[in-house]
Amino acid sequence: MKIHYNPKLKQLARNLRNNSTLSEVLLWIQLKGRQRMGYQFSRQKPIGNYIVDFYSSKLKLVIEVDGESHYKKEKKDAEKQEFLESIGLVVLRFDDNQVKQDLDGVLTVIDNWIEKNA
């Protein structure tokens, strides 16, 4: 299935890539270059009217890191996740502090998901 996006989000996605949070940078270092079992990930990828933190088109997997910008936005996050799941994507969600304090644990969750679902 072809996933469409709002072209108006392209510049915003670029800005987000250039202004990533520490946890996004730490996770990106582990996802880029096909390090997770050979699967390619994109970061700050527009999908529909949303921008996701990380996305693998082959796995149909979205990885979201919820930092301070997500606090008090649970309803918007839930709507975003509902949309992503409605088009056949799976969302793994991690807290900003979880990535910073237990990156190995986060990577284990991601790797286990890939092993079970790829």
N, C-alpha and C positions, 0 to 999 in steps of 0.2 A: 504494500500500500504506500502510495506517495504521500508524504507528510508536507502539508503546506504551511507557510508562515506569512506573517504580515511584513512586507518589505520595509515598512516604516520602522520596524524594530532593528534593522541592520546596524544603524549607527549607535543605537543604545547598547546593543550587544557588544559592539567594538569598544565602547566606553567602559562597559563592565569588565571586559577582558583586560583592559589597560589599568583598571583600578580594583583588582581582585583583593579579597580579604586574605589574611594570612592562612586561614584554614583552607581556602580555595587553592591558594598557591601550593600548600603542602600536599594536598590531594592531587592536584594536577601533575606535580612532579612524579607521582606514582602511577598516573593513568596514561600520560602521554607516551608516544612512541611504541604503542602496542605492548606495553609491559604487563598487562593483565591478560595472560593466556593468549596473546596475539590479537586481541580485539582492539580496534581503534575507537577512541573517544574524541569528541569535540567538546569545547567549553564555551559557555554562554551562547548556546544554540537557540535561535528563535524557532518555536514550534507553535503553530496556530497564532494566537495573540499573546503568547507567553514567551519568556526566555528561561530556559533551564540551565542549571549550572554545568552539568556534564551529560553527554548523550552518546550512546553507541547505537548506530542505526542497525547494525547486524544483530545485536542482542535485543533491540527494542527496549533498551534500558536507560532510564533517566536517574541520575544521582543528584540529589539536592542537599546543600549544606545550609542549614538554618542558623543564621547569626542574628545579630541585633536588629537587622533590617526586617526580620520576620516576626519579631515580638509584637503582639497585639494585632497581627495580621492573619490569625489562624483561619478566618473565614475565606480570605483571598487564597491562602495556600490550599485550603480544602477544595475550593472551586477549580484551581489550577490542576490539582491532583486528579480530581474527578474528570476533567477534560482529557488529561493525558491518558488516563486509564480507559476512557471511552473510545479512544482511537487505537487501543491495543498496546499501549506502553506500560511498563512496570516502573514504579517509582521507589527507589531506596532513599530514605531520608535520614540524615545524620545531623546532630547538633554541632555547632561551631566548636564548642569546647571538647566534644567527643573526638573530633578530628585532631585538635591540637594536643590533647592529653593521651589519646589512645589510638594513634594512627594505625598501628599494627592490627588492632582489633577491628577497626573500620575496614581495612584491606582484607581481613579474613572473612568478614561478612560479604563483601563484594565478590571475592574469589569463590566462596562457597555457593553464592547465588549463580555465578557463571557456571561452575561445575554441574550444578543441578539442572540448569535451564538452557544451556547452550546446545 
